[in-house]
Amino acid sequence: MASSMRIGIAAILALLIILPSATFAEGDEVEELSADCALFFDGNVANESVQFQTSLGPRLPGSAASSELRESIKSNLTGWDITEKTHHVNGMTLTNLFATWNQGAGSNVMFAAHYDTRHKGDRDSNVSMRDKPILGANDGASGVAVLIELARHIPAMNLSHEVTLFFTDGEDQGDDHSTYVLGAKAWAENLSQQDADKIESFILVDMIGDSDLNLRKTKQGNDTLWNRTENTIRHIDEVCDLNDSSYFNFEDYDFVYDDHVPAHEMGIPAIDIIDIRFGEGAEAWGGHWHTHNDTADKVSAESLQKIGYILESGLISGAWLDIRVPVEKWFEKDTDEDGVFDIIDDCPDTFGEGQDGCPIEENVESQDEQDSDDLVIGILLMACILLVCGNLAWIIFADNRGEG
């Protein structure tokens, strides 16, 4: 009995020595994950915006509701550089709204959403309502809501590049390709190739509030940008454990003509994040799409948050940058121009003389500190291990001699 007690005590001693080091290592990992996965987009706040927008009624181009919404958007973007561009198309007055953060910093990442709503619910089951304008909670308000909420967090990100929010008008006033995406077309037609080449990426969000969110990659679209988007979705799920990525179909594509196409045709890397199956179990371009059932109660704060997290995480990680760099040349990128490629540079944003791309003095200091810490920890761990092993050996020896 006494020998069992001694062995138990020795085992407890061993655990007391081993567990703190394991906890320390685990604590380091948690700290690293929390810094990388600290996302602040609030789906509930975005959902409040959806409710406000629909309370204005249909937001047709040139209407009072459209103007009121633009004023509300601008009031939520304090500190942003805001411009409006008016275009006269097909008898309508369209107003595109732009808001830019870090104006002049270069490497512009553009997020877009249309703020107009469809002029008729032509797919409604009630024939008498098919010529009446719809509220567009999902098809219109959801994308705008995501951009407004994202804008609330961008100033705290300390980004070194431009971010532009593009609220397009006249996206949903047509009946075929020639009469859709009118605001985006007008923007592209007035954009010089030189200015187009300054846009790193163009990410459109449209119809992304459905509580039964079901996303796929879309064509036309930039493959590299889609790969970055998929990696971001997986990262949020598998590393950050913030969302279940089952809402995204990684295998299939949808073919969609939307506001991203004029950008794509200008050579700008562009994608459209869109759910074209609106409603539980809906088929493509079915369900509540273009009906009077497109109301705020069909929009989910959880779905808005999933999309917001994708955009926010991509900004933090830099996923939306360097899309234009040819794949075969990506490994040659040298951001700080110190002769060490970013892929092997431990300090990619700081010029350094060391072989690892970091400043030499900083290297020596940090390496000496690390070596010193490692030595002390190694000695302490070795002493503890020897102590425990010695204690166990003595207990076993004493038991064999009958001294237990």
Order of alpha helices (4+ residues) and beta strands (2+ residues): alpha-alpha-alpha-beta-beta-beta-alpha-beta-alpha-alpha-beta-beta-alpha-beta-alpha-beta-beta-beta-alpha-alpha
